[in-house]
């Protein structure tokens, strides 16, 4: 199953719901990636299987050192993008930022609760920058 469909956290449900609200041309122009403790940095259409592996600070550091984690491809894909939104928990966002280095148009979800993060993600997806 594609990662976009397999992951079932609230941010993933928000993402899927917001994508259905966008015109097909906008949806097809988005380049959605995910960071996984098991799979590293990957496009969201990657076929994956269910797994249980927690992201820890040590695993995040390891992924940034492992060529097989695909962090270079993630960085290159982001460099080709105009606008970027990093969504997820703090450890995930910090790991993505470390993989990317400097990028002038990065937005990230932040706030005290998951509800705020969900609103920010939905809002970002509906901006005309895409």
Order of alpha helices (4+ residues) and beta strands (2+ residues): alpha-alpha-alpha-beta-beta-alpha-alpha-beta-alpha-beta-alpha
